[in-house]
Amino acid sequence: MTARKDVRDRILAAAAVLFGARGLHGARTADIAKRARTTERTLFKYFPTKERSEEHTSELQSPCNLVCR
């Protein structure tokens, strides 16, 4: 897996977990970035809005494989 894909997958996994727990509007981008072990700036580089990241979370088969450790 490339480093770029790893970062993207960690962001998506973190977003999926937080959207599930808090809903789209309750999940803060700062919390998504922290859980994904990256910065908000990097998060927005991959996904300009929370809605865009939410659209892509279905690409992951199991978000917990990446962030629920």
MARTOR-407058 format. One record per residue (C-alpha): y, x, z; residue in one letter. Coordinates in pm, whole numbers, plus 50000, padded with zeros to 5 digits. Layout:
residues N
(atom (Y,X,Z),'A')
...
***
This chain:
residues 69
(atom (50000,50000,50000),'M')
(atom (50343,50134,49915),'T')
(atom (50607,50174,50182),'A')
(atom (50827,49918,50007),'R')
(atom (50547,49658,49999),'K')
(atom (50467,49733,50363),'D')
(atom (50827,49661,50469),'V')
(atom (50835,49342,50261),'R')
(atom (50505,49223,50408),'D')
(atom (50620,49297,50764),'R')
(atom (50937,49097,50704),'I')
(atom (50743,48805,50561),'L')
(atom (50491,48812,50843),'A')
(atom (50761,48822,51109),'A')
(atom (50947,48539,50936),'A')
(atom (50631,48329,50914),'A')
(atom (50561,48370,51286),'V')
(atom (50918,48292,51391),'L')
(atom (50960,48002,51148),'F')
(atom (50640,47857,51288),'G')
(atom (50755,47898,51646),'A')
(atom (51124,47812,51611),'R')
(atom (51173,47646,51274),'G')
(atom (51389,47773,50991),'L')
(atom (51719,47718,51168),'H')
(atom (51598,47841,51507),'G')
(atom (51468,48174,51377),'A')
(atom (51749,48429,51382),'R')
(atom (51758,48704,51122),'T')
(atom (51809,48961,51399),'A')
(atom (51483,48847,51561),'D')
(atom (51298,48856,51229),'I')
(atom (51420,49210,51163),'A')
(atom (51331,49326,51514),'K')
(atom (50980,49180,51493),'R')
(atom (50935,49340,51149),'A')
(atom (51050,49678,51290),'R')
(atom (51339,49704,51045),'T')
(atom (51711,49628,51028),'T')
(atom (51892,49311,50927),'E')
(atom (52045,49507,50640),'R')
(atom (51697,49586,50507),'T')
(atom (51587,49225,50560),'L')
(atom (51878,49099,50349),'F')
(atom (51805,49362,50082),'K')
(atom (51466,49198,50028),'Y')
(atom (51564,48839,50103),'F')
(atom (51935,48743,50076),'P')
(atom (51879,48424,50280),'T')
(atom (51631,48294,50537),'K')
(atom (51540,48021,50292),'E')
(atom (51434,48283,50037),'R')
(atom (51209,48456,50289),'S')
(atom (51060,48123,50393),'E')
(atom (50976,48046,50028),'E')
(atom (50771,48368,50010),'H')
(atom (50584,48348,50342),'T')
(atom (50297,48166,50174),'S')
(atom (50217,48492,49989),'E')
(atom (50063,48629,50308),'L')
(atom (49711,48527,50392),'Q')
(atom (49743,48589,50763),'S')
(atom (50082,48684,50910),'P')
(atom (49924,48766,51245),'C')
(atom (49732,49053,51087),'N')
(atom (50062,49237,51063),'L')
(atom (50274,49133,51363),'V')
(atom (50063,48969,51635),'C')
(atom (49930,49291,51781),'R')
***
